């Protein structure tokens, strides 16, 4: 049966469409997406960014998006999401699904140029979990459906006994489902190792990078979904790089869809039945991204088209992540 862009539930909650909105580009003035600076406009004060974030959230909501994904390290993403939920009088657990993350701390202090210093610092320790759980709870509290480890890797410490015990305590005391997000060339190994070593009922969700360039985690995601985990896809547009792909733009023209919708549709078609995050920084972009729902139907009506595009675009994972590491904060 062909995949559908709608689904009955995610994290035990009903969901309108399998497209969500990630707030990585909306909670802070700097990010690595191509042309991010131009998308945000000239005024990058906290108040202006909050108003801009709210406008994109409104556009996403109007197009049926109900899943919103934040993180402690996405600047003020949790605070902006919290204020939007309050202003729109959206009640916890009723109409939206909220996921957030711990493990990175935002250190750029709303600067784009940090003089070479990192914009975010990673620490997967029990102490940092305890600290960031309280910070997230203060802002989003009852809204949180899934709390995720941000960019888990085998050597980052998240599988240490004290961290696993602290995670289990968060799950029990807060009632939050737990997940992990993946990054880098070892995504598949990290996911498989986590599912082998962590208690079988600890994680209920995994978020990973998959796009037409970086396809290496696909089999591991299917295995995870077959074990009952929900799957979220991030960076389906490779931080904007897929829009520069001749293969993507040519096939989009042939199918009569936009390149961004085609890229997201390729991810929606994964057999693990994921939610695919839009990383849009404007209302126009998020509205276009949601067209992936109809683009999926078009794509599936052309047998072999998706397979052809994936073959044309596939990159060696190391090359992909090396290129990503060179993207400039802007």
ZIZIDA-V578234 format. One line per field, one symbol per residue. ss: DSSP state (h for helix, s for strand, l for the rest). A space follows every 50 residues. Layout:
# ZIZIDA-V578234
ss: ???
This chain:
# ZIZIDA-V578234
ss: llllllssssllssslllsssslllllllllllllhhhhhlllllhhhhh hhhhhhhhhhhhllllssslllllllhhhhhhhhhhhlllllllllssss sslssslllllllllllllssslllhhhhhhhhhhhhhhlhhhsssssss ssllllllllhhhhhhhhhhhhhhllssssssllllhhhhhhhhhhhlll llllsssssllllllllhhhhhhhhhlllssssslllhhhhhhhlhhhhh hhhhhlllhhhhhhhhhhllllllssssllllhhhhhhhhlhhhhhhhhh llllhhhhhhhhhlllhhhhhhhhhlllll
